[in-house]
Amino acid sequence: MARSREEIIADMVAATLEPTRKTIIMYKANLSYTQLQGHLNWLSNRQMIESRKGMWVTTERGRAYLRGYQQITQMIT
């Protein structure tokens, strides 16, 4: 079964709770490099993650998304 965009976003945001390189995000979120680039741009444009000195890190907005996603996941399982 394919993952939803919301699940991929949650995986990426969770992977960047601590400053992380692109390669680690790619492996933790199980994405190809092309997919990673698209999602990084999408998340960055929405200020959910940001690049700091070549490392990616979750913003407060990204943390809020992750909390909400986890709450919804708990409610439906």
Buried (B, 14 or more C-beta within 10 A) or exposed (E): EEEEEEEBBBBBBBBBEEBBEBEBBBEBBEBEEEEBEEBBEBBBEEEBBBEEEEBBBBBEBBBEBBEEBEEEEEEEE
